[in-house]
Amino acid sequence: MDVQKIDIEGKYEEPLMITDNELIELLSEAFKQIKWDNRMVKMSRKPDLNATLFYTFDENMPERIVEYEIWFNENATATIISNNENKSYGELDKESAKTLINILLK
């Protein structure tokens, strides 16, 4: 997983690669909790971070890349927009959003 935070000035920081299997498993469990709604939305501000996940479903096939834009909300939840055509807009509850914050923003 690659993660790019957005700084105070709205610029992207250098990407951070997360490869630790334990962290990847925690993130995977958090992403499974996203409640997806296939609709298009326009957000009023830039995302707090961008995450690129590399999925391998079959060893004989190339990995699949899914990009996520993530906003952390004042009510401690998260809003996610992805480039996946079937899962374009999602929301994450407080507990799973906290997992993302603890791993991706530290």
N, C-alpha and C positions, 0 to 999 in steps of 0.2 A: 504494500500500500504506500502510495506517495501522498503527502499532505503539504499543502501550501497555505500558510496563514496570511492574513491580510493585516498590514500594520495600521497604525493610527492615521497615516496619511492616505490610506486606501491603496497602497502598493503591495504587490505580492512579495513575500519573503522567499528565500531560497527553499526549494522543496526538501522535505524531510522524508526519508524512506523508513518505513516501519517493517521490519522483517522478523522480529521476535515472535515465535510461534504462539506463546501464551497471550501476548497482546493481540495478535491477529485473531485468536479464538474469542477473546473478550469482545473485540470489535465486531466480529461476525455475529455473535449472539445479540449485540445491541442493534445491528442493522436488520436482523430478522424481526425485530419488534416494530419496525417502521410500518405505520398504517398508510398504505398507498391509495391514492386517488388519481386516476388518469385524467388530469386536467392541466391546462396551461395557466400559470400565474406570473405576474410581474411583481417583483419585490421592490420596495422603496429604497433599499440600500444594498450595497455590495455584501456578498456573503462574508461570514467571519472566517471561513476557510474553504478550500477546495480539496477534495480527496479523490484520488484515482485508485480504484481497486482493480486488481488483476485476478480474474477467475479462471481456474483450470477445471474444466468439466470432464475432459478426456485427454489422456496423456498423448494421444496421437493427433490431437487437434491443437491449433494455436490458442493461446490464452485469450480470453475475452476481457476487454477493458471497459469499465463503466466509470463515468465521471459523476461526482456529486458536488453540489454547492450546498453548504450547510450554514444556517443562521441559528444562533442561540438567542432565544427569546427572553424577555423580562420575566415571564412566568416560569422560567427554568425548563421549558420544553425546547424542542428544536424543530426547525422546518428544513426539509431537504428537497432539492430539485435535482433530478438526474437526467442523463441523456438516454436512459433506457426507455424505449418507446412505450412499453407496457406499464412502467412504473415511473411516471414523470414528476409527480408531486407527492410528498409524504410528510407525515408528522411523527415525532417521537416523543414519548412520555418523559416525565421528569427523571425517572430512574435511569433509563437508557441514555437520555441526553447527558446526564451526569457522568456516565461511563465514557461517552465520547469526549467530554470536556477534560476529564482526568487523564485520558490517554493522548488526545490529539492537541490539546492546548498547553501541555506541560513541557 
